[in-house]
Protein backbone atom coordinates (compact mmCIF):
# COMPACT_ATOMS: atom_id res chain seq x y z
CA UNK A 1 0.00 0.00 0.00
CA UNK A 2 2.92 2.34 0.70
CA UNK A 3 6.65 2.31 1.30
CA UNK A 4 6.06 1.38 4.93
CA UNK A 5 4.08 -1.78 4.13
CA UNK A 6 5.62 -4.73 5.93
CA UNK A 7 5.51 -8.23 4.47
CA UNK A 8 4.81 -11.02 6.94
CA UNK A 9 4.86 -14.80 6.80
CA UNK A 10 2.51 -16.17 9.44
CA UNK A 11 1.48 -19.73 10.24
CA UNK A 12 -1.94 -21.29 9.71
CA UNK A 13 -3.27 -24.83 10.02
CA UNK A 14 -2.49 -25.40 6.32
CA UNK A 15 1.02 -23.89 6.56
CA UNK A 16 2.41 -20.47 5.69
CA UNK A 17 0.06 -17.48 5.51
CA UNK A 18 1.22 -14.50 3.46
CA UNK A 19 0.27 -11.11 4.94
CA UNK A 20 0.86 -7.37 4.68
CA UNK A 21 0.90 -4.96 7.62
CA UNK A 22 0.48 -1.18 7.54
CA UNK A 23 0.96 0.92 10.67
CA UNK A 24 -0.66 4.29 11.38
CA UNK A 25 1.38 7.48 11.54
CA UNK A 26 3.76 7.60 14.47
CA UNK A 27 1.95 10.62 15.93
CA UNK A 28 -1.45 8.87 15.81
CA UNK A 29 -2.69 7.23 19.01
CA UNK A 30 -2.73 3.46 18.42
CA UNK A 31 -6.23 2.02 18.61
CA UNK A 32 -5.59 -1.64 17.94
CA UNK A 33 -5.12 -4.06 15.07
CA UNK A 34 -7.54 -4.52 12.17
CA UNK A 35 -7.55 -7.85 10.32
CA UNK A 36 -9.05 -7.68 6.81
CA UNK A 37 -10.23 -10.61 4.66
CA UNK A 38 -10.30 -10.64 0.85
CA UNK A 39 -12.90 -11.81 -1.70
CA UNK A 40 -13.30 -15.30 -3.17
CA UNK A 41 -9.97 -17.01 -3.90
CA UNK A 42 -11.38 -19.00 -6.84
CA UNK A 43 -12.44 -15.81 -8.62
CA UNK A 44 -9.20 -13.86 -8.35
CA UNK A 45 -9.62 -12.54 -4.81
CA UNK A 46 -6.40 -11.57 -3.03
CA UNK A 47 -5.22 -9.23 -0.29
CA UNK A 48 -4.33 -6.73 -3.05
CA UNK A 49 -7.97 -6.27 -4.07
CA UNK A 50 -8.87 -2.57 -4.37
CA UNK A 51 -11.73 -2.76 -1.85
CA UNK A 52 -9.49 -4.54 0.64
CA UNK A 53 -6.81 -1.88 0.16
CA UNK A 54 -9.45 0.83 0.66
CA UNK A 55 -10.50 -0.79 3.95
CA UNK A 56 -6.86 -0.94 5.06
CA UNK A 57 -6.37 2.76 4.30
CA UNK A 58 -9.48 3.66 6.31
CA UNK A 59 -8.30 1.70 9.34
CA UNK A 60 -4.78 3.17 9.17
CA UNK A 61 -6.24 6.69 8.90
CA UNK A 62 -8.19 6.02 12.09
CA UNK A 63 -5.19 4.80 14.08
CA UNK A 64 -5.33 1.05 13.56
CA UNK A 65 -2.54 -1.18 12.36
CA UNK A 66 -4.08 -2.88 9.29
CA UNK A 67 -3.22 -6.49 8.44
CA UNK A 68 -4.33 -8.02 5.14
CA UNK A 69 -3.61 -11.65 4.39
CA UNK A 70 -4.02 -14.22 1.63
CA UNK A 71 -6.29 -17.15 2.33
CA UNK A 72 -4.91 -20.66 1.91
CA UNK A 73 -3.93 -21.44 -1.66
CA UNK A 74 -3.61 -17.77 -2.65
CA UNK A 75 -0.25 -16.16 -3.44
CA UNK A 76 2.39 -17.54 -1.10
CA UNK A 77 -0.15 -18.94 1.38
CA UNK A 78 -0.04 -22.74 1.63
CA UNK A 79 -2.98 -25.11 1.31
CA UNK A 80 -6.10 -25.32 -0.83
CA UNK A 81 -9.45 -23.54 -0.91
CA UNK A 82 -11.77 -24.88 1.80
CA UNK A 83 -15.15 -23.20 1.12
CA UNK A 84 -14.84 -20.88 4.12
CA UNK A 85 -14.15 -23.39 6.90
CA UNK A 86 -10.36 -23.42 6.59
CA UNK A 87 -10.39 -19.75 5.68
CA UNK A 88 -12.03 -18.87 8.99
CA UNK A 89 -9.31 -20.88 10.70
CA UNK A 90 -6.74 -18.91 8.70
CA UNK A 91 -8.24 -15.62 9.88
CA UNK A 92 -8.31 -16.76 13.50
CA UNK A 93 -4.67 -17.82 13.22
CA UNK A 94 -3.77 -14.38 11.87
CA UNK A 95 -5.63 -12.69 14.74
CA UNK A 96 -3.81 -14.80 17.34
CA UNK A 97 -0.41 -13.97 15.85
CA UNK A 98 -0.68 -10.27 14.98
CA UNK A 99 -2.95 -9.30 17.90
CA UNK A 100 -2.54 -11.80 20.75
CA UNK A 101 -3.98 -9.21 23.12
CA UNK A 102 -5.58 -5.79 23.09
CA UNK A 103 -8.39 -4.32 20.97
CA UNK A 104 -9.03 -5.59 17.45
CA UNK A 105 -11.25 -4.80 14.48
CA UNK A 106 -12.46 -7.27 11.86
CA UNK A 107 -13.34 -6.55 8.25
CA UNK A 108 -14.02 -8.42 5.05
CA UNK A 109 -15.21 -7.97 1.48
CA UNK A 110 -17.57 -10.36 -0.34
CA UNK A 111 -16.44 -13.95 0.49
CA UNK A 112 -14.17 -12.30 3.05
CA UNK A 113 -17.20 -10.71 4.73
CA UNK A 114 -18.81 -14.16 4.99
CA UNK A 115 -15.64 -15.51 6.63
CA UNK A 116 -15.39 -12.45 8.88
CA UNK A 117 -18.97 -12.95 10.10
CA UNK A 118 -18.05 -16.35 11.51
CA UNK A 119 -14.82 -15.08 13.04
CA UNK A 120 -16.72 -12.19 14.64
CA UNK A 121 -19.25 -14.62 16.11
CA UNK A 122 -16.45 -16.77 17.48
CA UNK A 123 -14.39 -13.96 18.99
CA UNK A 124 -17.12 -11.66 20.28
CA UNK A 125 -17.25 -13.24 23.74
CA UNK A 126 -13.58 -12.36 24.30
CA UNK A 127 -14.55 -8.69 24.52
CA UNK A 128 -11.76 -7.47 22.23
CA UNK A 129 -13.63 -6.60 19.02
CA UNK A 130 -14.05 -2.82 18.84
CA UNK A 131 -15.37 -2.53 15.29
CA UNK A 132 -16.49 -4.76 12.42
CA UNK A 133 -16.98 -3.87 8.75
CA UNK A 134 -18.74 -6.15 6.25
CA UNK A 135 -18.70 -4.99 2.61
CA UNK A 136 -20.51 -6.69 -0.27
CA UNK A 137 -21.42 -9.54 2.08
CA UNK A 138 -21.84 -12.76 0.06
CA UNK A 139 -25.19 -13.64 1.59
CA UNK A 140 -26.60 -15.16 -1.61
CA UNK A 141 -23.79 -17.67 -1.94
CA UNK A 142 -22.87 -18.67 1.62
CA UNK A 143 -24.42 -19.02 5.06
CA UNK A 144 -23.34 -15.77 6.67
CA UNK A 145 -23.32 -15.88 10.46
CA UNK A 146 -25.66 -13.49 12.27
CA UNK A 147 -23.97 -10.57 13.99
CA UNK A 148 -24.14 -10.90 17.80
CA UNK A 149 -26.87 -8.51 19.00
CA UNK A 150 -24.44 -6.68 21.28
CA UNK A 151 -22.16 -6.09 18.27
CA UNK A 152 -24.74 -4.31 16.11
CA UNK A 153 -23.66 -0.83 17.16
CA UNK A 154 -20.06 -1.72 16.39
CA UNK A 155 -20.76 -3.24 12.96
CA UNK A 156 -21.02 -1.48 9.61
CA UNK A 157 -22.64 -3.40 6.74
CA UNK A 158 -22.21 -1.71 3.33
CA UNK A 159 -23.71 -2.90 0.07
CA UNK A 160 -24.06 -1.52 -3.44
CA UNK A 161 -27.58 -0.89 -4.67
CA UNK A 162 -26.74 -2.24 -8.13
CA UNK A 163 -24.55 -5.16 -7.01
CA UNK A 164 -25.20 -7.92 -9.58
CA UNK A 165 -22.78 -10.39 -7.96
CA UNK A 166 -24.58 -10.43 -4.61
CA UNK A 167 -28.04 -8.93 -4.88
CA UNK A 168 -28.97 -6.35 -2.26
CA UNK A 169 -32.17 -8.33 -1.60
CA UNK A 170 -30.07 -11.30 -0.39
CA UNK A 171 -28.25 -9.13 2.12
CA UNK A 172 -31.54 -7.62 3.30
CA UNK A 173 -32.97 -11.13 3.76
CA UNK A 174 -29.97 -11.91 5.99
CA UNK A 175 -30.12 -8.61 7.89
CA UNK A 176 -33.89 -8.34 8.33
CA UNK A 177 -34.40 -11.04 11.00
CA UNK A 178 -31.58 -9.45 13.00
CA UNK A 179 -32.93 -5.91 12.52
CA UNK A 180 -29.36 -5.12 11.48
CA UNK A 181 -29.00 -1.85 9.53
CA UNK A 182 -27.47 -1.97 6.05
CA UNK A 183 -25.85 1.11 4.49
CA UNK A 184 -26.72 1.15 0.77
CA UNK A 185 -24.52 2.99 -1.74
CA UNK A 186 -26.85 4.29 -4.49
CA UNK A 187 -25.90 2.85 -7.86
CA UNK A 188 -22.96 1.00 -6.33
CA UNK A 189 -21.72 -2.24 -7.87
CA UNK A 190 -20.01 -5.14 -6.19
CA UNK A 191 -16.53 -3.66 -6.55
CA UNK A 192 -17.62 -0.02 -5.97
CA UNK A 193 -15.93 1.20 -9.16
CA UNK A 194 -15.70 4.98 -9.01
CA UNK A 195 -17.04 4.97 -5.46
CA UNK A 196 -14.08 3.75 -3.41
CA UNK A 197 -13.53 7.23 -1.90
CA UNK A 198 -17.15 7.17 -0.71
CA UNK A 199 -16.69 3.67 0.70
CA UNK A 200 -13.61 4.80 2.56
CA UNK A 201 -15.40 7.82 4.01
CA UNK A 202 -18.27 5.62 5.24
CA UNK A 203 -15.81 3.30 6.97
CA UNK A 204 -13.85 6.19 8.50
CA UNK A 205 -17.08 7.70 9.84
CA UNK A 206 -18.01 4.35 11.38
CA UNK A 207 -14.57 3.90 12.97
CA UNK A 208 -14.70 7.37 14.49
CA UNK A 209 -18.18 6.89 15.91
CA UNK A 210 -19.00 5.70 19.41
CA UNK A 211 -18.93 3.19 20.96
Backbone torsions as a table, in degrees:
resi	resn	phi	psi	omega
1	UNK	NA	-36.7	176.0
2	UNK	-154.6	-179.5	-175.8
3	UNK	-63.9	-19.4	-177.7
4	UNK	-91.8	0.0	-179.1
5	UNK	-63.5	129.4	-177.7
6	UNK	-105.5	129.6	177.6
7	UNK	-87.9	133.7	-178.4
8	UNK	-124.0	149.0	167.9
9	UNK	-120.5	109.1	-178.7
10	UNK	-102.6	-177.4	-177.0
11	UNK	-125.1	127.1	175.3
12	UNK	-118.0	-179.3	-179.0
13	UNK	-65.8	-24.2	179.7
14	UNK	-95.7	0.5	-178.6
15	UNK	122.5	-147.9	-175.9
16	UNK	-62.8	143.0	174.7
17	UNK	-123.5	118.7	179.7
18	UNK	-80.8	134.9	-177.5
19	UNK	-146.2	161.3	174.9
20	UNK	-127.4	139.1	-179.1
21	UNK	-126.6	131.0	176.0
22	UNK	-122.0	128.6	-179.0
23	UNK	-99.5	151.3	176.5
24	UNK	-71.6	170.1	178.8
25	UNK	-57.7	147.3	-175.8
26	UNK	-60.1	-28.4	-177.4
27	UNK	-88.7	1.1	179.8
28	UNK	-91.0	136.4	178.6
29	UNK	-65.6	124.7	-179.4
30	UNK	-66.1	132.8	-179.5
31	UNK	-104.4	-23.9	-176.2
32	UNK	149.9	-162.8	-177.9
33	UNK	-120.6	130.8	176.6
34	UNK	-105.4	129.7	178.5
35	UNK	-111.1	126.4	-169.0
36	UNK	-122.4	129.2	-176.2
37	UNK	-105.6	142.0	-173.8
38	UNK	-94.4	170.3	-178.4
39	UNK	-72.3	-175.4	-167.1
40	UNK	-56.3	123.3	-178.5
41	UNK	-61.8	-31.1	-176.5
42	UNK	-80.7	-4.6	178.5
43	UNK	-122.7	30.9	174.6
44	UNK	88.0	7.8	-178.7
45	UNK	-72.3	131.0	176.2
46	UNK	-144.2	174.4	178.7
47	UNK	-70.5	-8.2	177.7
48	UNK	-93.7	3.6	176.5
49	UNK	-54.1	142.4	-174.8
50	UNK	-62.6	-37.3	178.4
51	UNK	-67.9	-41.4	178.1
52	UNK	-62.4	-42.3	177.2
53	UNK	-63.2	-38.8	178.8
54	UNK	-63.3	-42.1	176.9
55	UNK	-61.6	-43.2	179.7
56	UNK	-60.8	-43.3	179.8
57	UNK	-62.3	-39.6	179.6
58	UNK	-64.1	-44.2	179.6
59	UNK	-64.8	-43.9	179.4
60	UNK	-61.5	-42.2	179.2
61	UNK	-59.1	-31.0	-177.0
62	UNK	-96.5	13.4	171.4
63	UNK	95.3	7.1	177.1
64	UNK	-93.7	149.0	163.4
65	UNK	-80.4	125.5	-176.1
66	UNK	-103.2	127.5	178.6
67	UNK	-120.1	117.5	172.4
68	UNK	-104.4	150.3	-179.4
69	UNK	-147.4	156.2	175.4
70	UNK	-92.5	129.9	175.0
71	UNK	-62.7	164.3	179.7
72	UNK	-53.0	135.9	179.4
73	UNK	84.1	0.6	-179.7
74	UNK	-111.7	133.3	179.7
75	UNK	58.9	-127.9	-179.7
76	UNK	-93.8	9.2	177.6
77	UNK	-81.3	133.2	-177.0
78	UNK	-76.1	163.5	173.6
79	UNK	99.3	-170.8	-178.5
80	UNK	-131.7	155.7	179.0
81	UNK	-53.1	139.1	-174.4
82	UNK	-132.4	28.5	172.1
83	UNK	57.1	23.8	175.0
84	UNK	105.4	-26.4	-178.3
85	UNK	-69.8	-57.1	177.9
86	UNK	-64.6	-32.0	-179.7
87	UNK	-66.5	-36.3	175.1
88	UNK	-65.5	-37.6	175.7
89	UNK	-63.8	-40.1	176.9
90	UNK	-58.1	-47.2	-177.0
91	UNK	-64.5	-41.0	177.4
92	UNK	-63.1	-39.4	178.1
93	UNK	-62.9	-40.8	178.4
94	UNK	-63.1	-45.1	178.7
95	UNK	-56.3	-48.8	-176.7
96	UNK	-61.9	-30.6	-176.3
97	UNK	-89.2	-40.1	-177.0
98	UNK	-90.5	-17.4	-179.6
99	UNK	-144.2	66.8	-178.2
100	UNK	-64.7	-19.7	176.6
101	UNK	-151.8	168.7	178.5
102	UNK	87.5	175.6	-176.3
103	UNK	-69.3	145.4	177.5
104	UNK	-133.5	163.0	170.1
105	UNK	-130.1	150.6	-178.9
106	UNK	-125.3	138.7	-179.8
107	UNK	-148.8	153.8	177.6
108	UNK	-160.8	155.5	179.2
109	UNK	-121.8	127.7	175.3
110	UNK	61.8	-119.3	174.2
111	UNK	-54.2	-37.0	178.4
112	UNK	-64.2	-31.4	176.4
113	UNK	-69.9	-38.6	174.6
114	UNK	-59.1	-47.6	178.7
115	UNK	-62.9	-44.9	-178.6
116	UNK	-60.1	-36.2	-179.9
117	UNK	-59.4	-39.8	-179.7
118	UNK	-73.6	-36.1	177.0
119	UNK	-67.4	-41.4	176.8
120	UNK	-59.3	-45.3	179.6
121	UNK	-61.9	-36.6	-178.1
122	UNK	-76.3	-29.8	-175.5
123	UNK	-97.9	-12.3	-171.8
124	UNK	-56.6	-39.4	-176.0
125	UNK	-66.1	-15.3	178.8
126	UNK	-75.1	-16.2	176.6
127	UNK	75.4	19.3	-177.3
128	UNK	-105.0	-15.0	-175.0
129	UNK	-79.6	111.7	179.1
130	UNK	-82.6	-43.9	-175.5
131	UNK	-143.4	152.3	173.8
132	UNK	-137.2	143.1	179.8
133	UNK	-134.7	121.9	178.7
134	UNK	-119.1	118.1	-175.5
135	UNK	-119.1	130.9	178.4
136	UNK	57.4	39.8	-172.6
137	UNK	-55.1	125.4	-173.6
138	UNK	-78.4	60.8	-174.3
139	UNK	-75.5	-18.1	-179.6
140	UNK	-85.4	-12.9	-172.4
141	UNK	-115.3	-20.7	-175.7
142	UNK	-139.5	164.1	176.3
143	UNK	-87.3	96.7	-178.9
144	UNK	-77.2	133.5	180.0
145	UNK	-69.5	144.1	173.6
146	UNK	-66.3	149.9	176.8
147	UNK	-79.8	129.8	177.9
148	UNK	-52.0	134.7	-176.6
149	UNK	-51.5	-39.4	-179.1
150	UNK	-69.1	-14.6	-178.4
151	UNK	-94.8	-2.8	-175.8
152	UNK	-57.5	-44.7	-178.2
153	UNK	-67.3	-18.3	-178.2
154	UNK	-99.9	1.1	-173.2
155	UNK	-115.2	130.6	174.3
156	UNK	-109.3	124.5	173.9
157	UNK	-112.1	120.6	-178.6
158	UNK	-121.0	135.7	179.0
159	UNK	-145.1	146.1	177.7
160	UNK	-81.2	135.3	-179.9
161	UNK	-59.1	-38.1	-174.7
162	UNK	-102.9	22.6	179.2
163	UNK	-62.0	116.4	179.4
164	UNK	-102.5	3.1	173.8
165	UNK	-91.1	-46.0	172.8
166	UNK	-126.7	108.0	-176.7
167	UNK	-62.5	141.6	177.7
168	UNK	-56.4	-35.5	-178.5
169	UNK	-60.7	-33.6	179.3
170	UNK	-67.8	-39.2	178.6
171	UNK	-68.6	-39.7	177.8
172	UNK	-65.3	-36.4	177.4
173	UNK	-64.0	-33.6	177.0
174	UNK	-74.4	-40.9	-174.4
175	UNK	-78.4	-31.2	-172.2
176	UNK	-58.1	-48.3	-179.1
177	UNK	-63.1	-23.0	-179.8
178	UNK	-89.4	-11.3	-170.2
179	UNK	53.6	46.7	-178.7
180	UNK	-99.6	118.6	-178.1
181	UNK	-62.5	145.4	175.8
182	UNK	-124.0	126.6	176.1
183	UNK	-88.4	119.5	-176.4
184	UNK	-103.5	127.8	176.6
185	UNK	-91.4	113.0	-176.8
186	UNK	-57.5	127.5	178.1
187	UNK	73.9	1.2	-175.4
188	UNK	-73.3	138.8	174.7
189	UNK	-94.7	-175.4	-176.2
190	UNK	-62.4	-38.8	-175.7
191	UNK	-99.0	5.4	175.1
192	UNK	54.7	40.1	177.8
193	UNK	-58.0	128.8	-179.4
194	UNK	77.5	-2.8	-177.2
195	UNK	-126.5	15.6	179.0
196	UNK	-63.5	-37.3	175.4
197	UNK	-60.7	-38.1	177.4
198	UNK	-66.1	-43.3	178.1
199	UNK	-58.8	-45.2	179.7
200	UNK	-60.7	-42.9	-178.4
201	UNK	-65.3	-35.5	177.1
202	UNK	-64.7	-41.1	-179.9
203	UNK	-68.1	-43.5	179.4
204	UNK	-60.5	-42.9	179.2
205	UNK	-61.3	-40.9	178.3
206	UNK	-64.5	-43.2	-177.2
207	UNK	-67.3	-29.4	-178.9
208	UNK	-86.6	-7.4	-177.6
209	UNK	-84.0	161.6	174.4
210	UNK	-92.5	148.4	9.1
211	UNK	-79.4	NA	NA
